[in-house]
Amino acid sequence: ERYVDMIDQVGIRCAAGPSYKNVSFFHDQEGRLEYDWDDERGSHGLRAAISFAKKFNGACSGRVSAQLFPGHVDSCTPALLQETRKAARELGLRVQIHATINLFEFHTVMQRERCTPIELLQKIGFLDPEVSLSHCIFISGHSWLAYPYGDDLKIIADSGASVAYSPLKYLKLGIVMESFDRYRQAGINMGIGTDTFPKDILSDMRYAAIASRVAEKSFLAGHPRDVYNAITLGGAAMLGRDDLGRLHKGAKADITIVNLRDIAFGAVRDPIRSLMETAVSRDVRTVIVDGEILVDQGKYLRLDEQELLDRVQIKG
Protein backbone atom coordinates (compact mmCIF):
# COMPACT_ATOMS: atom_id res chain seq x y z
CA GLU A 1 0.00 0.00 0.00
CA ARG A 2 2.88 2.40 0.72
CA TYR A 3 4.33 1.70 -2.72
CA VAL A 4 1.05 2.41 -4.51
CA ASP A 5 0.58 5.52 -2.37
CA MET A 6 4.02 6.70 -3.49
CA ILE A 7 3.06 6.13 -7.14
CA ASP A 8 -0.09 8.16 -6.53
CA GLN A 9 1.88 11.01 -4.97
CA VAL A 10 4.55 11.07 -7.67
CA GLY A 11 1.95 10.98 -10.45
CA ILE A 12 3.70 8.55 -12.83
CA ARG A 13 2.23 5.66 -14.78
CA CYS A 14 3.51 2.32 -13.50
CA ALA A 15 3.28 -1.41 -14.21
CA ALA A 16 4.11 -3.05 -10.90
CA GLY A 17 3.89 -6.03 -8.61
CA PRO A 18 5.99 -7.79 -5.97
CA SER A 19 8.67 -10.14 -7.28
CA TYR A 20 8.89 -13.69 -5.94
CA LYS A 21 10.95 -16.85 -6.34
CA ASN A 22 11.64 -20.22 -4.75
CA VAL A 23 15.28 -19.46 -4.09
CA SER A 24 17.10 -17.42 -1.51
CA PHE A 25 20.65 -16.83 -2.71
CA PHE A 26 23.58 -16.90 -0.30
CA HIS A 27 27.36 -17.25 -0.37
CA ASP A 28 29.11 -20.07 1.47
CA GLN A 29 32.27 -19.55 3.54
CA GLU A 30 34.39 -19.90 0.40
CA GLY A 31 32.37 -17.23 -1.39
CA ARG A 32 30.49 -19.59 -3.69
CA LEU A 33 26.95 -18.61 -4.69
CA GLU A 34 24.47 -21.18 -3.43
CA TYR A 35 20.72 -21.74 -3.78
CA ASP A 36 18.40 -22.32 -0.82
CA TRP A 37 15.27 -23.88 -2.33
CA ASP A 38 11.85 -23.60 -0.70
CA ASP A 39 8.67 -24.45 -2.59
CA GLU A 40 6.50 -22.66 -0.05
CA ARG A 41 8.57 -19.48 -0.44
CA GLY A 42 7.63 -19.36 -4.11
CA SER A 43 3.99 -20.27 -3.56
CA HIS A 44 3.63 -17.65 -0.83
CA GLY A 45 5.19 -15.05 -3.11
CA LEU A 46 2.82 -15.86 -5.94
CA ARG A 47 -0.17 -15.62 -3.61
CA ALA A 48 1.04 -12.21 -2.42
CA ALA A 49 1.49 -11.06 -6.03
CA ILE A 50 -2.03 -12.21 -6.92
CA SER A 51 -3.41 -10.40 -3.87
CA PHE A 52 -1.58 -7.21 -4.90
CA ALA A 53 -2.95 -7.48 -8.44
CA LYS A 54 -6.53 -7.99 -7.30
CA LYS A 55 -6.33 -5.03 -4.95
CA PHE A 56 -4.34 -2.50 -6.96
CA ASN A 57 -4.73 -3.22 -10.67
CA GLY A 58 -6.18 0.01 -12.06
CA ALA A 59 -5.33 2.03 -8.94
CA CYS A 60 -4.28 5.69 -9.05
CA SER A 61 -6.99 6.53 -11.58
CA GLY A 62 -5.78 3.75 -13.86
CA ARG A 63 -2.11 4.71 -13.77
CA VAL A 64 -1.14 1.49 -11.96
CA SER A 65 -1.40 -1.76 -13.90
CA ALA A 66 -0.47 -4.96 -12.09
CA GLN A 67 1.78 -7.64 -13.55
CA LEU A 68 3.24 -10.87 -12.22
CA PHE A 69 7.02 -10.85 -11.76
CA PRO A 70 8.59 -14.26 -11.06
CA GLY A 71 12.25 -13.60 -10.31
CA HIS A 72 14.51 -15.51 -12.72
CA VAL A 73 14.45 -18.67 -14.77
CA ASP A 74 17.02 -20.28 -12.44
CA SER A 75 15.41 -19.09 -9.20
CA CYS A 76 11.90 -20.44 -9.85
CA THR A 77 10.85 -24.05 -10.25
CA PRO A 78 9.14 -24.96 -13.53
CA ALA A 79 6.02 -25.67 -11.46
CA LEU A 80 5.99 -22.13 -10.03
CA LEU A 81 6.44 -20.66 -13.50
CA GLN A 82 3.54 -22.73 -14.83
CA GLU A 83 1.38 -21.66 -11.88
CA THR A 84 2.32 -18.06 -12.65
CA ARG A 85 1.14 -18.31 -16.25
CA LYS A 86 -2.08 -20.01 -15.17
CA ALA A 87 -2.80 -17.25 -12.64
CA ALA A 88 -1.91 -14.52 -15.12
CA ARG A 89 -4.28 -15.90 -17.74
CA GLU A 90 -7.11 -16.22 -15.22
CA LEU A 91 -6.58 -12.63 -13.99
CA GLY A 92 -5.85 -11.11 -17.40
CA LEU A 93 -2.36 -10.00 -16.36
CA ARG A 94 0.95 -9.80 -18.17
CA VAL A 95 4.15 -11.41 -16.91
CA GLN A 96 7.76 -10.28 -16.87
CA ILE A 97 10.71 -12.46 -15.89
CA HIS A 98 14.49 -12.02 -15.81
CA ALA A 99 15.86 -14.45 -18.38
CA THR A 100 19.36 -15.29 -19.66
CA ILE A 101 20.79 -12.46 -17.58
CA ASN A 102 24.22 -13.95 -16.81
CA LEU A 103 26.46 -16.94 -17.42
CA PHE A 104 25.68 -18.44 -14.01
CA GLU A 105 21.97 -18.68 -14.82
CA PHE A 106 22.61 -20.12 -18.28
CA HIS A 107 24.94 -22.89 -17.09
CA THR A 108 22.84 -23.66 -14.00
CA VAL A 109 19.72 -24.22 -16.09
CA MET A 110 21.71 -26.12 -18.70
CA GLN A 111 23.10 -28.45 -16.02
CA ARG A 112 19.77 -28.84 -14.24
CA GLU A 113 17.40 -29.13 -17.22
CA ARG A 114 19.73 -30.00 -20.14
CA CYS A 115 18.43 -27.07 -22.17
CA THR A 116 18.87 -23.31 -22.37
CA PRO A 117 16.71 -21.04 -20.18
CA ILE A 118 14.73 -19.99 -23.27
CA GLU A 119 14.22 -23.61 -24.31
CA LEU A 120 13.00 -24.38 -20.79
CA LEU A 121 10.45 -21.54 -20.90
CA GLN A 122 9.23 -22.84 -24.24
CA LYS A 123 9.03 -26.43 -23.00
CA ILE A 124 6.83 -25.55 -20.02
CA GLY A 125 4.49 -23.35 -22.08
CA PHE A 126 5.57 -20.10 -20.47
CA LEU A 127 6.25 -17.99 -23.56
CA ASP A 128 3.57 -16.08 -25.46
CA PRO A 129 2.74 -12.45 -26.42
CA GLU A 130 1.68 -11.69 -22.84
CA VAL A 131 5.25 -12.24 -21.58
CA SER A 132 8.30 -9.99 -21.60
CA LEU A 133 11.85 -11.10 -20.89
CA SER A 134 14.10 -8.77 -18.92
CA HIS A 135 17.64 -8.39 -20.32
CA CYS A 136 17.72 -11.64 -22.35
CA ILE A 137 21.41 -11.33 -23.25
CA PHE A 138 22.93 -14.80 -23.11
CA ILE A 139 20.92 -16.66 -25.71
CA SER A 140 22.34 -19.49 -27.84
CA GLY A 141 24.99 -18.15 -30.18
CA HIS A 142 26.21 -15.35 -27.89
CA SER A 143 30.00 -15.17 -28.13
CA TRP A 144 30.46 -15.48 -24.35
CA LEU A 145 28.67 -18.84 -24.24
CA ALA A 146 30.55 -20.90 -26.83
CA TYR A 147 27.21 -22.66 -27.27
CA PRO A 148 26.09 -22.50 -30.92
CA TYR A 149 23.32 -25.09 -30.64
CA GLY A 150 19.61 -24.42 -30.96
CA ASP A 151 17.97 -21.10 -31.84
CA ASP A 152 16.77 -19.18 -28.81
CA LEU A 153 16.16 -16.09 -30.92
CA LYS A 154 13.67 -17.92 -33.14
CA ILE A 155 11.92 -19.43 -30.12
CA ILE A 156 11.34 -15.96 -28.66
CA ALA A 157 10.24 -14.51 -32.00
CA ASP A 158 7.84 -17.38 -32.74
CA SER A 159 6.29 -17.10 -29.28
CA GLY A 160 5.51 -13.40 -29.65
CA ALA A 161 7.24 -12.57 -26.35
CA SER A 162 8.93 -9.17 -25.93
CA VAL A 163 12.44 -8.36 -24.71
CA ALA A 164 13.30 -5.51 -22.34
CA TYR A 165 16.95 -4.55 -22.93
CA SER A 166 18.91 -2.42 -20.43
CA PRO A 167 22.12 -1.57 -22.33
CA LEU A 168 23.99 0.56 -19.77
CA LYS A 169 23.67 -2.11 -17.08
CA TYR A 170 25.58 -4.51 -19.32
CA LEU A 171 28.01 -2.00 -20.79
CA LYS A 172 29.20 -1.40 -17.23
CA LEU A 173 30.08 -5.11 -17.16
CA GLY A 174 31.75 -5.03 -20.58
CA ILE A 175 28.87 -6.95 -22.19
CA VAL A 176 26.66 -6.16 -25.18
CA MET A 177 23.55 -7.76 -26.57
CA GLU A 178 24.42 -9.52 -29.84
CA SER A 179 22.54 -7.62 -31.04
CA PHE A 180 19.58 -5.26 -30.74
CA ASP A 181 19.28 -5.30 -34.52
CA ARG A 182 19.29 -9.11 -34.74
CA TYR A 183 16.48 -9.38 -32.19
CA ARG A 184 14.43 -6.72 -33.93
CA GLN A 185 15.00 -8.18 -37.39
CA ALA A 186 13.91 -11.59 -36.08
CA GLY A 187 10.53 -10.00 -35.37
CA ILE A 188 10.83 -9.55 -31.60
CA ASN A 189 9.17 -6.55 -30.00
CA MET A 190 12.00 -4.66 -28.28
CA GLY A 191 11.78 -2.30 -25.34
CA ILE A 192 14.58 -0.41 -23.61
CA GLY A 193 14.99 0.05 -19.86
CA THR A 194 17.45 1.65 -17.45
CA ASP A 195 17.97 -0.68 -14.44
CA THR A 196 21.00 1.26 -13.19
CA PHE A 197 21.91 4.84 -12.42
CA PRO A 198 21.66 7.19 -14.12
CA LYS A 199 18.02 6.37 -14.84
CA ASP A 200 18.14 8.17 -18.18
CA ILE A 201 16.07 6.53 -20.91
CA LEU A 202 17.33 8.99 -23.53
CA SER A 203 20.94 7.98 -22.87
CA ASP A 204 20.03 4.29 -22.80
CA MET A 205 18.52 4.70 -26.25
CA ARG A 206 21.94 5.92 -27.42
CA TYR A 207 23.76 3.10 -25.60
CA ALA A 208 21.50 0.51 -27.26
CA ALA A 209 22.36 1.90 -30.68
CA ILE A 210 26.10 2.10 -30.04
CA ALA A 211 26.24 -1.38 -28.49
CA SER A 212 24.43 -2.77 -31.52
CA ARG A 213 26.96 -1.12 -33.84
CA VAL A 214 29.82 -2.62 -31.86
CA ALA A 215 28.23 -6.08 -31.93
CA GLU A 216 27.39 -5.89 -35.64
CA LYS A 217 30.65 -4.12 -36.54
CA SER A 218 28.58 -1.74 -38.64
CA PHE A 219 27.78 1.96 -38.32
CA LEU A 220 24.48 1.21 -40.06
CA ALA A 221 23.20 -0.81 -37.08
CA GLY A 222 21.21 0.72 -34.23
CA HIS A 223 19.19 3.09 -36.42
CA PRO A 224 17.77 6.09 -34.48
CA ARG A 225 14.27 5.18 -35.68
CA ASP A 226 14.50 1.69 -34.20
CA VAL A 227 15.79 2.60 -30.75
CA TYR A 228 13.35 5.51 -30.55
CA ASN A 229 10.49 3.15 -31.40
CA ALA A 230 11.73 0.80 -28.66
CA ILE A 231 11.42 3.42 -25.91
CA THR A 232 7.96 4.47 -27.10
CA LEU A 233 5.93 1.98 -29.15
CA GLY A 234 7.95 -1.03 -27.99
CA GLY A 235 7.35 -0.33 -24.33
CA ALA A 236 3.66 0.28 -24.95
CA ALA A 237 3.34 -2.99 -26.86
CA MET A 238 5.07 -4.79 -24.00
CA LEU A 239 2.25 -3.58 -21.75
CA GLY A 240 -0.40 -4.45 -24.31
CA ARG A 241 -1.34 -0.77 -24.61
CA ASP A 242 -2.05 0.88 -27.94
CA ASP A 243 -3.08 4.06 -26.12
CA LEU A 244 0.48 4.74 -24.92
CA GLY A 245 3.76 5.50 -26.67
CA ARG A 246 2.26 7.65 -29.42
CA LEU A 247 0.63 11.00 -30.09
CA HIS A 248 -2.69 9.88 -31.54
CA LYS A 249 -6.40 10.48 -31.17
CA GLY A 250 -7.66 8.30 -28.32
CA ALA A 251 -4.21 7.84 -26.76
CA LYS A 252 -3.43 8.90 -23.21
CA ALA A 253 -1.99 12.38 -22.72
CA ASP A 254 1.46 11.09 -21.72
CA ILE A 255 3.88 13.51 -23.37
CA THR A 256 7.54 14.39 -22.94
CA ILE A 257 8.93 17.58 -24.47
CA VAL A 258 12.71 17.76 -24.97
CA ASN A 259 14.61 20.96 -25.73
CA LEU A 260 16.73 20.51 -28.86
CA ARG A 261 17.39 24.26 -29.14
CA ASP A 262 20.68 24.07 -27.30
CA ILE A 263 24.20 24.69 -28.57
CA ALA A 264 25.14 21.11 -27.63
CA PHE A 265 22.87 19.82 -30.41
CA GLY A 266 24.31 22.02 -33.13
CA ALA A 267 22.23 22.01 -36.30
CA VAL A 268 19.22 19.73 -35.93
CA ARG A 269 18.43 18.21 -39.33
CA ASP A 270 16.74 15.05 -38.03
CA PRO A 271 15.09 15.51 -34.60
CA ILE A 272 15.01 11.77 -33.85
CA ARG A 273 18.69 11.36 -34.69
CA SER A 274 19.62 14.42 -32.60
CA LEU A 275 17.52 13.12 -29.71
CA MET A 276 19.29 9.75 -29.83
CA GLU A 277 22.83 11.01 -30.37
CA THR A 278 22.91 14.01 -28.02
CA ALA A 279 19.97 14.34 -25.61
CA VAL A 280 20.15 13.48 -21.91
CA SER A 281 17.56 13.68 -19.15
CA ARG A 282 18.55 17.26 -18.31
CA ASP A 283 17.24 18.31 -21.72
CA VAL A 284 13.71 17.28 -20.75
CA ARG A 285 11.65 20.44 -20.22
CA THR A 286 8.10 19.14 -19.76
CA VAL A 287 6.54 15.85 -18.70
CA ILE A 288 2.79 15.32 -18.87
CA VAL A 289 1.18 12.15 -17.50
CA ASP A 290 -2.52 11.49 -18.01
CA GLY A 291 -3.00 15.14 -18.90
CA GLU A 292 -1.28 16.55 -15.80
CA ILE A 293 1.96 18.53 -16.07
CA LEU A 294 4.45 16.94 -13.65
CA VAL A 295 7.63 18.60 -14.93
CA ASP A 296 7.72 22.19 -16.16
CA GLN A 297 10.84 24.04 -17.32
CA GLY A 298 12.88 21.05 -16.19
CA LYS A 299 11.55 21.17 -12.61
CA TYR A 300 9.35 18.56 -10.97
CA LEU A 301 6.26 20.24 -9.57
CA ARG A 302 4.93 17.86 -6.93
CA LEU A 303 7.99 17.70 -4.65
CA ASP A 304 10.90 19.91 -3.66
CA GLU A 305 13.77 18.28 -5.57
CA GLN A 306 16.49 19.79 -3.39
CA GLU A 307 14.81 18.59 -0.20
CA LEU A 308 14.48 15.11 -1.71
CA LEU A 309 18.18 15.07 -2.65
CA ASP A 310 19.14 16.19 0.84
CA ARG A 311 17.12 13.33 2.33
CA VAL A 312 18.66 10.61 0.20
CA GLN A 313 22.29 11.74 0.43
CA ILE A 314 24.52 9.77 2.79
CA LYS A 315 25.67 12.21 5.43
CA GLY A 316 29.39 12.08 6.29
Sequence and secondary structure as in RCSB ss.txt:
>XXXX:A:sequence
ERYVDMIDQVGIRCAAGPSYKNVSFFHDQEGRLEYDWDDERGSHGLRAAISFAKKFNGACSGRVSAQLFPGHVDS
CTPALLQETRKAARELGLRVQIHATINLFEFHTVMQRERCTPIELLQKIGFLDPEVSLSHCIFISGHSWLAYPYG
DDLKIIADSGASVAYSPLKYLKLGIVMESFDRYRQAGINMGIGTDTFPKDILSDMRYAAIASRVAEKSFLAGHPR
DVYNAITLGGAAMLGRDDLGRLHKGAKADITIVNLRDIAFGAVRDPIRSLMETAVSRDVRTVIVDGEILVDQGKY
LRLDEQELLDRVQIKG
>XXXX:A:secstr
 HHHHHHHHHT  EEE  EE SEEEEE TT  EEEEE HHHHHHHHHHHHHHHHHHTTTTTTTEEEEEEE BTTT
S HHHHHHHHHHHHHHT EEEEEES SHHHHHHHHHHHSS HHHHHHHTT  STTEEEEE    TT TTTT   S
 HHHHHHHHT EEEE HHHHHTTT   S HHHHHHTT  EEE   SSS  HHHHHHHHHHHHHHHHT TTSS HH
HHHHIIIIIHHHHTT TTSSS  TTS   EEEE   SGGG S SSHHHHHHHH  GGGEEEEEETTEEEEETTEE
SSS HHHHHHHHS   
